[in-house]
Amino acid sequence: MTEHVPRTGSAELMADRLTAIKWADYATGDRNAASRTLLMRAFLRRAALWVEYLGGSERWPFFDIAERIDPSTRADPGLIERLDEFASENVPEFIARRMCRRGRSLGRTT
């Protein structure tokens, strides 16, 4: 196993966080069900606030907020490729892979 070395940009940090998740570890998920429920509730609340601010979204709650704010905002193509490869090999459910890929604009790379 390689040593985890954090990157400096926000997009890279988000990618590091996504790839650190053990997506197929259902036992851990069961043990953390209450915490995950609270996290999802907080995510849905924040997504609703963004939809209210930016206007409606047919893809709510999983829409690309950065793209709605500035469509030219995109993560580095190499980073997107890294996440796509990781998701196709490690993320079991299609919806979860799609959510990871939707973050193609994970943040500015500058």
Secondary structure, DSSP 8 states (H G I E B T S, - for coil): -------SSHHHHHHHHHHHS-TT-HHHHHHTHHHHHHHHHHHHHHHHHHHHHH---TTTTS--HHHHH-TT----HHHHHHHHHHHHHH--SHHHHHHHHHGGG-S---
